[in-house]
Amino acid sequence: MGHNFGSDHDSGGSCLGNRRDGAYLMNPFSPNTIRRNSDKFSWCSRSQIIGVLNAVFAGRRRNCFASERGRLVQPIHTDDGGDDDGISHVI
């Protein structure tokens, strides 16, 4: 799924995770055990995904995330002070 949203495999440094929490979702190697990071995107992956989605919303890239009823991806807009990291919700 990360590749569909413009993310490469994680490489180097904190993007690979750590011993305690494990590797992130876009790690190039599949871990033997499921750990805390196994179902999360690293900051490296998230920043690549954000870049692609921002380009789609700005009209610089074609929105290939569409359904018969309209747009499948919508930008996040939070008014509650929550953690808005720029990644969009899939509706």
C-alpha positions as CSV (number, residue, x, y, z in Angstrom):
1,M,0.0,0.0,0.0
2,G,2.9,2.4,0.8
3,H,4.2,2.0,-2.8
4,N,0.7,3.0,-4.1
5,F,1.0,6.2,-2.2
6,G,4.5,7.0,-3.4
7,S,6.7,5.5,-0.7
8,D,9.9,3.6,-1.3
9,H,11.3,1.0,1.1
10,D,12.7,2.3,4.3
11,S,16.5,2.6,4.3
12,G,19.0,3.8,6.9
13,G,18.9,5.2,10.3
14,S,15.7,5.6,12.3
15,C,13.6,4.7,9.3
16,L,14.5,1.1,9.8
17,G,13.1,0.9,13.4
18,N,14.8,-0.5,16.4
19,R,15.3,-3.7,18.3
20,R,12.6,-3.1,20.9
21,D,9.8,-1.8,18.6
22,G,10.8,-3.7,15.4
23,A,10.9,-2.7,11.8
24,Y,8.3,-0.4,10.1
25,L,5.8,-1.4,7.5
26,M,8.0,-0.4,4.5
27,N,11.1,-2.2,5.7
28,P,12.6,-4.0,2.7
29,F,12.7,-7.3,4.7
30,S,9.8,-9.1,6.4
31,P,10.4,-9.5,10.1
32,N,10.0,-12.9,11.8
33,T,7.8,-11.4,14.6
34,I,5.2,-8.8,14.8
35,R,6.2,-5.8,17.0
36,R,5.0,-2.3,17.8
37,N,6.2,-0.8,14.5
38,S,5.1,-3.6,12.2
39,D,1.8,-1.9,11.2
40,K,3.2,1.7,11.1
41,F,4.8,3.8,8.5
42,S,8.2,5.3,9.4
43,W,8.6,9.1,9.3
44,C,10.6,8.6,6.0
45,S,7.6,6.8,4.4
46,R,5.1,9.2,5.8
47,S,7.0,12.2,4.3
48,Q,7.1,10.6,0.9
49,I,3.4,9.8,1.1
50,I,2.6,13.4,2.2
51,G,4.6,14.7,-0.8
52,V,2.6,12.7,-3.3
53,L,-0.8,13.5,-1.7
54,N,0.0,17.2,-1.5
55,A,0.9,17.2,-5.2
56,V,-2.4,15.4,-6.0
57,F,-4.4,18.0,-4.0
58,A,-2.5,20.9,-5.6
59,G,-3.3,19.5,-9.1
60,R,0.4,18.8,-9.9
61,R,-0.3,15.0,-10.1
62,R,-3.3,13.1,-11.4
63,N,-5.6,11.8,-8.7
64,C,-5.7,8.1,-9.4
65,F,-7.4,7.5,-6.1
66,A,-11.0,7.8,-7.4
67,S,-14.2,5.8,-7.2
68,E,-17.3,5.9,-9.3
69,R,-18.8,8.3,-6.8
70,G,-16.0,10.7,-6.7
71,R,-12.7,11.2,-4.9
72,L,-11.5,8.3,-2.8
73,V,-8.9,10.3,-0.9
74,Q,-9.8,13.5,1.0
75,P,-7.4,15.8,2.9
76,I,-7.4,15.7,6.6
77,H,-8.8,18.8,8.3
78,T,-8.9,18.7,12.1
79,D,-10.4,21.4,14.2
80,D,-9.9,19.5,17.5
81,G,-6.1,20.2,17.9
82,G,-5.4,16.5,17.1
83,D,-2.3,15.2,15.4
84,D,-2.7,16.2,11.8
85,D,0.4,15.0,10.0
86,G,-0.9,15.8,6.5
87,I,-1.8,12.2,5.6
88,S,-5.2,11.9,4.1
89,H,-8.1,9.7,5.1
90,V,-9.4,7.1,2.6
91,I,-13.1,7.3,2.4
